Amino acid sequence: MDRLLQRIQRREAGDPSSLIEAIGPGPWLCVAPHDDDVCLGMGLTVAAATAAGIELHLGVVSDGGMGYPRPEDQASIAATRHDELIASCAGLGIPAARVHELGLPDGELVAHRGIHRRADGHHGGVGRKLAGLLRTVRPRIVFGPNPADVHPDHQAVAADLDIACFWAASAIWLELGEPIALPVRWDYAVYAPFLGDPDLRLTGTTAGQLAKAAAFAAFASQQYVAAQLSTARPVEHLRRVSWQAYQPEQYDHLFA
């Protein structure tokens, strides 16, 4: 283990010796509804991953435009949060070239789910944009927000990320790039607990917790959340997402 992580624990097996053993090799893609969500939900894991040399990208879906603390900040908050995002990512070891901002309107992601056809011939929508990002980054591992979260933007991104992985792996929309191998999916938690039990527990050292808190401190406009990090234990949980394709025979036992 390194100076940032004290221990990695599997729920049903022995402790892995590294993040690659526990989760898998890079590239990793962490998808955030808002610029600070990955730092809040898995900043310790991200800092440890980049320190270990894992190639890690961050995709931010919304523009942060609803995160203004004072009414007079509304017009400038998106630009402010962009600068804060780049500074925070530098603290987590993510270079600016690996930060991908999709620019959809903060607080409105439910209305932008799926694919949106526009009069100019371009296509928008959370799912469509995520499919394009997946083909650009070509990750082996993809992290997304917990679908049980209370924030509607988080719910929208969680749902569209799952279908975007399948779209990106399918032979459609080749203008977005060549199809990818279906990545392994994990969820991180921000505001609400998972519906099921997490599969990994990551415990940080004091240095790890300080690194996460310092990275979040870059979001000076969002400091109403900072107290959570100053008092929280240096522990993060991740849940492996498992998809099973529908097969009629899976229900045979119910009608025997």
Rosetta silent file (secondary structure, phi, psi, omega in degrees, C-alpha in Angstrom):
SEQUENCE: MDRLLQRIQRREAGDPSSLIEAIGPGPWLCVAPHDDDVCLGMGLTVAAATAAGIELHLGVVSDGGMGYPRPEDQASIAATRHDELIASCAGLGIPAARVHELGLPDGELVAHRGIHRRADGHHGGVGRKLAGLLRTVRPRIVFGPNPADVHPDHQAVAADLDIACFWAASAIWLELGEPIALPVRWDYAVYAPFLGDPDLRLTGTTAGQLAKAAAFAAFASQQYVAAQLSTARPVEHLRRVSWQAYQPEQYDHLFA
SCORE:     score description
SCORE:     0.000 S_00000001
   1 L     0.000  159.519 -177.084    0.000    0.000    0.000 S_00000001
   2 L  -104.726 -169.865 -174.639    1.164    3.577   -0.490 S_00000001
   3 L   -71.607  -15.886 -177.515    1.224    6.652    1.727 S_00000001
   4 L   -94.315  -30.517 -178.329   -2.390    7.580    0.847 S_00000001
   5 E  -113.058  128.315  177.519   -4.132    4.231    1.386 S_00000001
   6 E   -87.604  -36.125 -175.500   -3.858    2.244    4.588 S_00000001
   7 E  -161.593  143.313  169.959   -6.019   -0.704    3.532 S_00000001
   8 E  -118.486  128.667 -178.206   -8.264   -2.025    0.737 S_00000001
   9 E  -123.483  132.206  168.936  -10.890   -4.556    1.778 S_00000001
  10 E   -88.380  148.827 -179.119  -13.147   -6.771   -0.319 S_00000001
  11 L   -69.411  -36.227 -171.925  -16.507   -7.611    1.176 S_00000001
  12 L  -123.979   20.172 -179.426  -16.326  -11.320    0.415 S_00000001
  13 L  -154.294 -177.658 -179.111  -12.617  -12.090   -0.071 S_00000001
  14 L   -71.598  167.719 -178.193   -9.158  -11.292    1.196 S_00000001
  15 L   -69.881  127.688  172.424   -7.578   -7.863    1.082 S_00000001
  16 L   -70.895  155.324 -179.095   -6.138   -6.898   -2.321 S_00000001
  17 L   -91.345  -10.617 -177.120   -2.594   -5.556   -2.301 S_00000001
  18 L  -155.882  165.627  176.187   -3.228   -2.772   -4.839 S_00000001
  19 H   -66.534  -34.361  178.080   -5.939   -0.801   -6.631 S_00000001
  20 H   -65.744  -41.005  176.446   -5.185   -2.660   -9.854 S_00000001
  21 H   -65.869  -38.533 -175.984   -5.760   -5.974   -8.113 S_00000001
  22 H   -76.142  -37.607 -170.107   -8.925   -4.667   -6.452 S_00000001
  23 L  -121.237  -45.897 -179.790  -10.465   -2.801   -9.395 S_00000001
  24 L   134.374  165.924 -178.193   -8.419   -3.267  -12.554 S_00000001
  25 L   -76.610  165.738  177.441   -5.845   -1.476  -14.718 S_00000001
  26 L   -76.262  175.041    1.947   -6.369    1.835  -16.465 S_00000001
  27 L   -71.570  143.867  170.603   -7.567    3.732  -18.233 S_00000001
  28 E  -104.457  145.249  172.087  -10.177    4.598  -15.632 S_00000001
  29 E  -123.661  118.296  175.798  -13.010    7.051  -16.348 S_00000001
  30 E  -101.344  122.487 -177.152  -14.730    8.714  -13.392 S_00000001
  31 E  -105.787  127.612 -176.804  -18.031   10.353  -14.387 S_00000001
  32 E  -122.043  130.697  171.903  -19.377   13.193  -12.239 S_00000001
  33 L   -60.450  -39.912  179.961  -22.747   14.962  -12.556 S_00000001
  34 L  -128.434  161.470 -171.165  -21.067   18.068  -11.076 S_00000001
  35 L   -60.089  -29.158 -174.751  -17.445   19.106  -10.862 S_00000001
  36 L   -97.398   -2.376 -171.450  -16.976   18.286   -7.160 S_00000001
  37 H   -66.989  -41.513 -179.768  -18.828   14.949   -6.953 S_00000001
  38 H   -67.206  -39.471  176.773  -15.908   12.643   -7.702 S_00000001
  39 H   -60.269  -43.159  179.305  -13.722   14.487   -5.204 S_00000001
  40 H   -67.608  -46.214 -171.519  -16.429   14.088   -2.560 S_00000001
  41 H   -82.929  -32.436 -176.591  -17.339   10.481   -3.351 S_00000001
  42 H  -150.306   32.598 -179.152  -13.999    8.923   -4.241 S_00000001
  43 H   -61.454  -36.329  177.431  -11.299   11.597   -4.026 S_00000001
  44 H   -63.218  -45.587  179.305   -9.126    9.412   -1.811 S_00000001
  45 H   -62.751  -43.240 -179.773   -9.340    6.562   -4.327 S_00000001
  46 H   -62.905  -47.295 -179.403   -8.563    8.895   -7.231 S_00000001
  47 H   -60.713  -40.580  178.824   -5.534   10.426   -5.518 S_00000001
  48 H   -68.299  -36.913 -179.745   -4.184    6.978   -4.681 S_00000001
  49 H   -66.247  -47.134 -179.550   -4.813    5.742   -8.231 S_00000001
  50 H   -67.106  -35.386  176.890   -2.973    8.601   -9.925 S_00000001
  51 H   -64.517  -28.972  178.889   -0.133    8.298   -7.411 S_00000001
  52 L   -84.609    0.762  177.492    0.114    4.622   -8.395 S_00000001
  53 L    87.996   11.116  178.028    0.450    5.576  -12.065 S_00000001
  54 L   -76.168  130.068  176.051   -3.041    4.554  -13.203 S_00000001
  55 L   -69.969  120.252 -173.549   -4.250    6.579  -16.200 S_00000001
  56 E  -133.096  130.797  177.516   -7.412    8.285  -14.931 S_00000001
  57 E  -114.859  152.196  176.222   -9.828   10.619  -16.705 S_00000001
  58 E  -120.935  126.249  173.422  -12.652   12.706  -15.249 S_00000001
  59 E  -109.542  121.665 -179.267  -15.856   13.427  -17.164 S_00000001
  60 E  -109.138  119.767 -170.449  -18.020   16.250  -15.755 S_00000001
  61 E   -80.482  -43.635 -173.738  -21.533   16.268  -17.186 S_00000001
  62 E  -101.779  166.688 -176.823  -22.990   19.603  -16.032 S_00000001
  63 L   -89.360   -1.112  178.525  -21.669   23.161  -16.181 S_00000001
  64 L    73.436   12.594 -171.889  -22.091   23.872  -12.441 S_00000001
  65 L   -68.989  -12.516  178.619  -24.297   26.858  -13.205 S_00000001
  66 L  -100.629    6.791 -176.653  -26.673   26.310  -10.268 S_00000001
  67 L   -93.702   31.846 -177.427  -23.958   26.158   -7.614 S_00000001
  68 L   -85.291  132.103  179.370  -23.876   29.884   -6.864 S_00000001
  69 L   -76.724  -32.661 -178.521  -23.827   30.851   -3.154 S_00000001
  70 L  -125.306  146.270 -178.930  -25.081   34.436   -3.716 S_00000001
  71 H   -53.148  -36.079 -177.519  -27.483   35.740   -6.374 S_00000001
  72 H   -70.646  -11.199  179.137  -24.843   38.135   -7.703 S_00000001
  73 H   -90.589   -4.939 -170.656  -22.560   35.145   -8.460 S_00000001
  74 L   -60.074  -42.099 -175.116  -25.027   33.445  -10.802 S_00000001
  75 L   -68.959  -26.666 -174.177  -23.684   34.890  -14.060 S_00000001
  76 L  -108.030   -3.245 -169.590  -20.057   33.959  -13.324 S_00000001
  77 H   -65.789  -35.591 -178.957  -20.362   30.724  -11.344 S_00000001
  78 H   -63.493  -43.837  178.046  -19.872   28.322  -14.280 S_00000001
  79 H   -66.211  -39.456  177.528  -16.564   29.970  -15.230 S_00000001
  80 H   -59.880  -46.343 -176.409  -15.529   30.093  -11.576 S_00000001
  81 H   -70.628  -28.301  173.609  -16.233   26.396  -11.116 S_00000001
  82 H   -61.201  -48.207  179.919  -14.314   25.512  -14.268 S_00000001
  83 H   -63.231  -40.269  178.364  -11.190   27.131  -12.822 S_00000001
  84 H   -64.343  -38.827  179.319  -11.807   25.458   -9.462 S_00000001
  85 H   -60.168  -48.276 -178.660  -12.230   22.086  -11.181 S_00000001
  86 H   -61.950  -40.657  178.610   -8.871   22.290  -12.944 S_00000001
  87 H   -66.075  -42.381  179.025   -7.155   23.292   -9.689 S_00000001
  88 H   -63.594  -43.062 -179.338   -8.848   20.485   -7.745 S_00000001
  89 H   -63.718  -37.715  176.253   -7.924   17.908  -10.374 S_00000001
  90 H   -58.655  -39.564  178.266   -4.298   19.020  -10.249 S_00000001
  91 H   -67.044  -27.587  178.073   -4.376   18.276   -6.518 S_00000001
  92 H   -90.257   -2.013  178.971   -5.739   14.795   -7.227 S_00000001
  93 L    88.069   16.289  179.101   -3.104   14.139   -9.883 S_00000001
  94 L  -101.294  114.386  178.410   -5.409   14.493  -12.920 S_00000001
  95 L   -68.710  155.777 -176.746   -3.864   16.688  -15.644 S_00000001
  96 H   -57.732  -31.433 -179.504   -6.106   19.193  -17.407 S_00000001
  97 H   -66.719  -16.912  179.588   -5.898   17.181  -20.655 S_00000001
  98 H  -104.992   14.631  174.650   -7.717   14.325  -18.899 S_00000001
  99 E  -105.170  121.955 -174.074  -10.575   16.512  -17.652 S_00000001
 100 E  -119.573  112.881 -178.143  -13.574   16.361  -20.006 S_00000001
 101 E  -102.580  120.670 -176.741  -16.415   18.867  -19.481 S_00000001
 102 E   -87.940  -20.295  167.596  -19.654   18.031  -21.313 S_00000001
 103 E    75.508   17.845  177.363  -21.315   21.378  -20.488 S_00000001
 104 E   -76.469  156.791 -171.965  -24.951   20.336  -20.006 S_00000001
 105 L   -70.234  125.773  178.413  -27.086   22.618  -17.808 S_00000001
 106 L   -58.820  134.726  178.197  -26.718   22.048  -14.074 S_00000001
 107 L    84.983   -5.744 -176.659  -29.972   21.021  -12.404 S_00000001
 108 L  -121.019   16.943 -172.439  -31.619   20.038  -15.704 S_00000001
 109 H   -67.323  -27.366  175.734  -29.978   16.702  -16.486 S_00000001
 110 H   -59.968  -40.008  179.798  -33.235   14.772  -16.070 S_00000001
 111 H   -73.862  -13.496 -178.152  -34.633   16.791  -18.988 S_00000001
 112 H  -110.060   16.178  179.447  -31.516   16.043  -21.040 S_00000001
 113 L   -65.107  153.493  173.686  -31.417   12.276  -20.583 S_00000001
 114 L    79.840 -131.982 -176.483  -30.887   10.039  -23.585 S_00000001
 115 L  -124.536  131.127  178.031  -30.396   11.555  -27.037 S_00000001
 116 E  -117.059  115.928  176.675  -31.550   15.016  -28.094 S_00000001
 117 E   -82.781  135.022 -178.638  -31.777   15.740  -31.806 S_00000001
 118 L  -114.946  159.009 -176.611  -31.143   19.370  -32.682 S_00000001
 119 L   -64.606  -24.482 -178.841  -32.114   21.402  -35.718 S_00000001
 120 L   -83.555    4.725  178.034  -28.455   21.923  -36.664 S_00000001
 121 L    91.116   -9.245  177.685  -27.994   18.179  -37.116 S_00000001
 122 L   -86.621  157.071 -179.631  -25.986   17.698  -33.947 S_00000001
 123 E  -116.026  133.719  175.837  -27.109   15.386  -31.162 S_00000001
 124 E  -112.672 -150.619  179.317  -26.972   16.213  -27.477 S_00000001
 125 L    95.779  146.782 -177.448  -28.253   14.472  -24.377 S_00000001
 126 H   -59.151  -51.991 -176.564  -26.501   12.902  -21.413 S_00000001
 127 H   -62.213  -43.485 -179.818  -26.401    9.385  -22.838 S_00000001
 128 H   -63.804  -46.406 -179.802  -25.211   10.427  -26.277 S_00000001
 129 H   -64.896  -38.011  177.823  -22.462   12.673  -24.905 S_00000001
 130 H   -67.157  -37.569  176.764  -21.299    9.985  -22.497 S_00000001
 131 H   -60.587  -41.960  177.163  -21.145    7.445  -25.324 S_00000001
 132 H   -64.326  -41.087  178.400  -18.887    9.826  -27.229 S_00000001
 133 H   -63.947  -41.204  178.759  -16.691   10.379  -24.176 S_00000001
 134 H   -60.668  -40.091  178.867  -16.382    6.631  -23.630 S_00000001
 135 H   -71.897  -25.741  176.327  -15.184    6.165  -27.202 S_00000001
 136 H   -73.652  -48.595 -175.852  -12.665    8.987  -26.748 S_00000001
 137 H   -79.759  -35.972 -179.562  -11.191    7.732  -23.462 S_00000001
 138 L    56.574   56.416 -174.802  -11.692    3.979  -24.173 S_00000001
 139 L   -79.176  152.664  168.782  -11.628    3.045  -20.471 S_00000001
 140 L   -84.911  -32.716 -175.947  -11.374   -0.420  -18.978 S_00000001
 141 E  -125.736  135.660  179.314  -13.046    0.775  -15.760 S_00000001
 142 E  -129.451  129.538  177.434  -15.881    3.318  -15.431 S_00000001
 143 E  -109.661  139.972  177.067  -17.129    4.881  -12.190 S_00000001
 144 E  -140.470  170.452 -178.565  -20.469    6.646  -11.874 S_00000001
 145 E   -71.329  150.271  177.058  -22.705    8.118   -9.165 S_00000001
 146 L   -57.016  122.816 -178.452  -24.838    5.907   -6.986 S_00000001
 147 L   -67.461  -14.398  178.435  -28.243    5.561   -8.721 S_00000001
 148 L   -88.073    6.385 -177.853  -29.970    5.656   -5.314 S_00000001
 149 L   -65.451  158.662 -176.932  -28.735    9.189   -4.653 S_00000001
 150 L   -85.064  -16.148 -177.590  -31.264   11.870   -3.789 S_00000001
 151 L   -81.750  125.887 -178.032  -30.016   14.432   -6.306 S_00000001
 152 H   -61.767  -32.566  175.631  -31.942   14.184   -9.597 S_00000001
 153 H   -62.657  -38.542  179.283  -28.825   15.055  -11.629 S_00000001
 154 H   -66.545  -41.469  178.969  -27.033   12.101  -10.025 S_00000001
 155 H   -62.881  -41.371 -179.099  -29.927    9.776  -10.826 S_00000001
 156 H   -64.590  -44.608 -178.959  -29.976   10.918  -14.466 S_00000001
 157 H   -67.533  -40.921  179.313  -26.250   10.419  -14.949 S_00000001
 158 H   -58.775  -45.932 -178.286  -26.277    7.018  -13.244 S_00000001
 159 H   -68.165  -44.735 -177.412  -29.024    5.726  -15.524 S_00000001
 160 H   -72.612  -27.877  178.430  -27.607    7.179  -18.747 S_00000001
 161 H   -64.629  -39.352  179.863  -24.065    6.044  -17.974 S_00000001
 162 H   -62.303  -48.760 -179.089  -25.154    2.418  -17.927 S_00000001
 163 H   -71.447  -30.966  178.201  -26.830    2.565  -21.344 S_00000001
 164 H   -62.390  -34.994  177.089  -24.008    4.752  -22.699 S_00000001
 165 H   -62.017  -40.599  179.288  -21.552    1.943  -21.948 S_00000001
 166 H   -72.009  -39.339  175.925  -23.636   -0.407  -24.100 S_00000001
 167 H   -61.709  -44.774 -177.577  -24.059    2.174  -26.862 S_00000001
 168 H   -64.393  -27.293 -179.952  -20.295    2.847  -26.878 S_00000001
 169 L   -89.242   -3.577 -177.146  -19.619   -0.884  -27.204 S_00000001
 170 L  -100.025  157.902 -177.818  -22.117   -1.308  -30.062 S_00000001
 171 L   -84.370   56.521  176.131  -21.521   -0.777  -33.787 S_00000001
 172 L  -126.869  162.413  174.282  -23.686    2.363  -33.972 S_00000001
 173 L    51.561   52.434 -174.879  -22.908    6.091  -34.294 S_00000001
 174 H   -67.458  -11.380  173.575  -19.494    5.456  -35.781 S_00000001
 175 H   -66.517  -17.250  177.493  -18.984    9.199  -36.145 S_00000001
 176 H   -84.013   -7.244 -177.111  -18.252    9.110  -32.395 S_00000001
 177 L   121.665  174.223 -179.796  -15.347    6.716  -32.921 S_00000001
 178 L   -71.453  145.836  176.957  -14.784    2.995  -33.034 S_00000001
 179 L   -57.725  151.297 -178.915  -16.754    0.835  -30.574 S_00000001
 180 L  -106.100  165.514  167.826  -15.029   -0.028  -27.317 S_00000001
 181 L   -71.151  141.127 -178.169  -14.855   -3.192  -25.251 S_00000001
 182 L   -60.069  120.800 -176.856  -17.622   -3.127  -22.636 S_00000001
 183 L   -79.510  162.904  173.332  -16.012   -1.608  -19.523 S_00000001
 184 E   -82.307  134.131 -174.377  -16.364   -2.782  -15.946 S_00000001
 185 E  -107.641  136.874  173.362  -18.707   -0.487  -13.998 S_00000001
 186 E  -130.666  152.557  174.293  -18.426    0.723  -10.400 S_00000001
 187 E  -114.555  146.740  171.004  -20.526    3.200   -8.408 S_00000001
 188 E  -118.145  158.043 -177.580  -19.409    5.690   -5.772 S_00000001
 189 L  -109.178  143.123  176.164  -21.659    7.369   -3.170 S_00000001
 190 L  -119.318  -67.190 -174.351  -22.011   11.092   -2.461 S_00000001
 191 L  -100.900  -31.951 -172.587  -25.243   11.988   -0.626 S_00000001
 192 L  -126.793  153.707  177.923  -27.125    8.727   -0.094 S_00000001
 193 L   -70.190  161.937  176.121  -26.161    5.123    0.719 S_00000001
 194 L   -67.226  154.784  173.763  -26.154    2.391   -1.906 S_00000001
 195 L   -68.995  -38.221  175.761  -29.271    0.262   -2.384 S_00000001
 196 L  -110.200  179.379 -178.882  -27.123   -2.861   -1.993 S_00000001
 197 L   -74.946  143.756  174.969  -23.945   -3.486   -0.042 S_00000001
 198 L   -69.700  159.509 -178.575  -20.671   -2.030   -1.348 S_00000001
 199 L  -102.642  -21.266  179.760  -17.990   -4.425   -2.584 S_00000001
 200 E  -131.086  143.994  172.446  -14.879   -2.456   -1.648 S_00000001
 201 E  -124.552  126.017 -179.476  -13.852   -0.430    1.366 S_00000001
 202 E  -116.975  121.063 -179.159  -10.856    1.880    1.051 S_00000001
 203 E  -109.386  124.376 -177.041   -9.322    3.315    4.214 S_00000001
 204 E   -92.528  160.671  170.089   -6.955    6.212    3.829 S_00000001
 205 L   -80.016  174.901  174.678   -4.037    7.363    5.861 S_00000001
 206 H   -59.108  -39.881  178.524   -3.980   10.800    7.418 S_00000001
 207 H   -63.613  -37.238  178.415   -2.054   11.979    4.348 S_00000001
 208 H   -64.721  -45.231  178.854   -4.748   10.533    2.109 S_00000001
 209 H   -65.079  -38.363  178.533   -7.559   12.317    3.901 S_00000001
 210 H   -66.376  -36.694  178.452   -5.614   15.579    3.853 S_00000001
 211 H   -64.738  -41.458  178.532   -5.019   15.200    0.102 S_00000001
 212 H   -64.942  -45.848 -179.231   -8.742   14.719   -0.499 S_00000001
 213 H   -63.866  -38.590  179.538   -9.654   17.684    1.704 S_00000001
 214 H   -66.393  -38.874  178.433   -7.061   19.893    0.004 S_00000001
 215 H   -65.360  -38.142  178.291   -8.406   18.962   -3.436 S_00000001
 216 H   -72.021  -28.770  179.574  -11.921   19.876   -2.356 S_00000001
 217 H   -61.386  -20.732  177.187  -10.679   23.145   -0.862 S_00000001
 218 L   -63.771  -24.013  177.427   -9.995   24.256   -4.442 S_00000001
 219 L   -83.854   69.845 -176.043  -13.786   24.579   -4.824 S_00000001
 220 H   -60.334  -29.410 -179.123  -13.833   27.830   -2.879 S_00000001
 221 H   -75.841  -10.635 -175.529  -17.354   28.599   -4.151 S_00000001
 222 H  -116.218   27.066 -171.833  -18.647   25.334   -2.667 S_00000001
 223 H   -71.429   -5.149  174.493  -17.202   25.565    0.824 S_00000001
 224 H   -66.800  -14.540  178.039  -20.578   25.023    2.472 S_00000001
 225 H   -95.717  -14.655 -168.828  -19.825   21.306    1.912 S_00000001
 226 H   -60.820  -30.318 -178.822  -16.240   21.415    3.189 S_00000001
 227 H   -59.961  -28.715  177.367  -17.125   20.657    6.821 S_00000001
 228 H   -58.308  -41.282 -176.441  -18.078   17.132    5.760 S_00000001
 229 H   -75.399  -30.817 -177.559  -14.484   16.435    4.771 S_00000001
 230 H   -72.519  -23.214 -177.793  -12.914   17.954    7.854 S_00000001
 231 H  -111.175  -13.528 -175.732  -14.863   15.659   10.167 S_00000001
 232 L   -72.545  150.608  173.214  -15.417   12.553    8.019 S_00000001
 233 L   -70.033  151.926 -179.295  -13.439    9.382    8.540 S_00000001
 234 L   -79.703   63.212 -176.324  -10.913    8.636    5.767 S_00000001
 235 E  -132.397  135.351  173.475  -13.067    5.832    4.346 S_00000001
 236 E  -129.948  151.398  177.806  -14.665    5.379    0.905 S_00000001
 237 E  -125.190  145.745  176.952  -16.834    2.590   -0.471 S_00000001
 238 E  -129.875  145.237 -179.635  -17.361    1.403   -4.035 S_00000001
 239 E  -121.057  126.446  178.497  -20.020   -0.908   -5.417 S_00000001
 240 E   -74.196  130.824  179.557  -19.508   -3.150   -8.444 S_00000001
 241 L   -91.601  125.136 -179.858  -22.336   -2.820  -10.947 S_00000001
 242 L  -119.525  121.942  179.397  -23.456   -6.118  -12.353 S_00000001
 243 L  -105.772  136.822  174.497  -25.644   -6.318  -15.422 S_00000001
 244 L  -122.406  122.212  178.235  -27.334   -9.494  -16.554 S_00000001
 245 L   -65.379  139.904  179.970  -28.821   -9.611  -20.033 S_00000001
 246 L   -64.063  131.314  172.346  -32.448  -10.742  -20.035 S_00000001
 247 L  -135.335  130.823 -178.152  -32.956  -14.396  -20.940 S_00000001
 248 H   -53.745  -34.951 -175.607  -36.408  -16.029  -20.722 S_00000001
 249 H   -68.245  -14.014 -179.196  -34.966  -19.089  -18.982 S_00000001
 250 H   -66.835  -16.905  178.675  -33.867  -17.071  -15.979 S_00000001
 251 H  -106.069    8.821 -177.108  -37.477  -17.188  -14.761 S_00000001
 252 H   -59.001  -36.113 -175.380  -38.137  -20.867  -15.507 S_00000001
 253 H   -66.605  -20.521 -179.617  -37.835  -21.809  -11.830 S_00000001
 254 H   -78.865  -16.579 -173.874  -40.798  -19.568  -10.976 S_00000001
 255 H  -126.535   24.622 -179.124  -43.133  -21.482  -13.301 S_00000001
 256 L   -70.146    0.000    0.000  -41.946  -25.073  -12.941 S_00000001
